[in-house]
Amino acid sequence: MADCDLCGVAIPTVIPVKVFKPKYAESYPHGMWQGLCEDCLKAGKKTRDMQAESPSSGTSGKCDLCGVKAQLYDVSISRPSFSKGSENDTVQLCKTCLVSIDDSHRTWEAEKAEEEHERH
């Protein structure tokens, strides 16, 4: 079992997203792999598409995925909750993380389509 690095949901496998974390730049100069669930990946992709269509300035702060201080964009996710089942929440991600999520989404969709093609 693995946990999604954004919402914390425990699932058998997560989708890998390569993220550069400045805190670990010496140990991992090419970035680290973070795991996202399908819902968080889609939410990040949706925010990236909206940001690409109409670039807004975002808000300043610390990215919830990589920890860098930059302009951030709101990503609406659903966190699991024992009392309510799930709760809507907003995380803030930087443009670099959104681009990485977009790349991982494209790769993941291609792998899914290839798997589907092999089954038929």
C-alpha positions in Angstrom: 0.0 0.0 0.0 1.1 3.5 -0.7 -0.2 6.9 0.3 -0.9 9.8 -2.1 1.4 12.7 -1.3 -1.4 15.3 -1.6 -4.5 13.8 -0.1 -3.1 10.9 1.9 -5.4 8.2 0.6 -3.9 4.7 0.9 -4.1 2.8 -2.4 -2.2 -0.2 -3.8 -0.3 1.8 -6.4 0.3 5.5 -6.9 1.1 7.4 -10.1 4.7 8.6 -10.0 5.4 12.3 -10.5 9.0 13.6 -10.6 9.3 16.7 -8.4 12.5 18.8 -7.8 12.7 19.6 -4.1 15.3 22.3 -3.3 15.7 20.8 0.2 17.1 17.6 -1.2 19.0 19.1 -4.2 22.3 17.7 -3.2 21.0 14.1 -2.7 18.6 14.2 -5.6 19.8 16.7 -8.2 17.4 15.5 -10.9 14.3 15.4 -8.7 12.4 13.0 -6.4 9.5 10.7 -7.2 6.2 11.6 -5.4 3.2 9.4 -5.7 -0.3 10.8 -6.5 -3.6 9.0 -6.7 -5.7 9.3 -9.9 -8.0 11.9 -8.5 -5.2 14.3 -7.4 -3.4 13.8 -10.7 -6.6 14.7 -12.6 -7.2 17.7 -10.3 -3.6 18.9 -10.9 -4.0 18.4 -14.6 -7.2 20.4 -14.6 -5.6 23.3 -12.7 -2.6 23.2 -15.2 -5.0 23.4 -18.2 -6.8 26.3 -16.6 -3.5 28.1 -15.8 -2.3 27.6 -19.3 -5.4 29.0 -20.9 -5.5 32.2 -18.7 -2.3 32.7 -16.9 -3.0 34.5 -13.6 -0.5 35.6 -11.1 -1.5 33.1 -8.4 -0.6 33.7 -4.8 2.8 33.7 -3.1 3.7 31.0 -0.6 5.2 27.5 -0.1 4.2 24.7 -2.5 2.5 21.8 -0.8 4.3 19.2 -3.0 7.9 20.4 -3.4 8.2 23.1 -0.7 9.6 25.8 -2.9 8.5 29.4 -2.3 6.9 30.6 -5.5 3.7 31.7 -7.1 1.1 29.1 -6.3 -2.1 27.9 -7.9 -5.1 26.4 -6.0 -5.8 22.7 -6.7 -9.1 21.3 -5.4 -8.8 17.8 -4.0 -10.9 15.4 -1.9 -9.3 14.2 1.3 -10.5 11.0 3.0 -12.2 11.5 6.3 -13.3 8.9 8.9 -16.3 10.9 10.0 -17.6 12.2 6.6 -16.1 9.8 4.1 -14.3 12.6 2.3 -13.8 16.4 2.6 -13.1 18.9 -0.1 -9.8 20.7 0.4 -7.5 23.0 -1.5 -3.8 22.6 -1.9 -1.4 25.1 -3.5 1.1 24.0 -6.1 3.8 25.8 -8.0 3.9 26.0 -11.8 6.8 23.5 -11.9 4.9 20.9 -10.0 1.9 21.4 -12.2 4.0 20.9 -15.3 5.4 17.7 -13.8 1.9 16.5 -13.0 0.8 17.3 -16.6 3.8 15.2 -18.0 3.0 12.3 -15.7 -0.7 12.5 -16.6 0.2 12.2 -20.3 2.5 9.2 -19.7 -0.1 7.6 -17.5 -2.9 8.0 -20.0 -0.6 6.5 -22.8 0.2 3.5 -20.6 -3.4 3.0 -19.8 -4.4 3.1 -23.5 -1.6 0.7 -24.4 -2.8 -1.7 -21.6 -6.3 -1.4 -23.0 -5.1 -2.1 -26.5 -3.2 -5.2 -25.4 -6.3 -6.7 -23.7 -8.3 -6.5 -26.9 
